[in-house]
Amino acid sequence: MAASGTTSIGTGSTLTFAGVTIQITSISIDGPEAAIIDAAHLNLAAGVPRPKLVGDLLEPGTLTAEGYLKGDEDYGVLVRTSGALVLLSGSGTTWTWSDAYLQSFSGGVPLEDVETCSLTWQLNSLMAQS
């Protein structure tokens, strides 16, 4: 059965950072996240839920991408590099983070198979969607 409504698939998505478009196979976005502050005090009655406050600051989160290595690109040298991170989804929506740091890179070189990589960005701005 086909999906209906506004559901889309990721085929055709691209991820661009520092002028490099990465051949991606999957993307995971963690964030944004608000701080939850425990506001419990000594005057609470037993059995009462602990009161919580929502903080004013947001943690933009992280983005992790899995993909294929191309022989002419060394993503490892981009670790600690900051810049805009742009995700063009298969449905045509563009998600942009104006500031992100490439936090980590790892690669895999399996015998008789495609070389793969995993990249994680610390997002330092909230996403803008267009």
Secondary structure by P-SEA (a helix, b strand, c coil): cccccccccccbbbbbccccccccccccccccbbbbbbbccccccccccbbbbbbccccbbbbbbbbccccccccccccccccbbbbbccccbbbbcccccccbbbbbbcccbbbbbbbbbbcccccccc
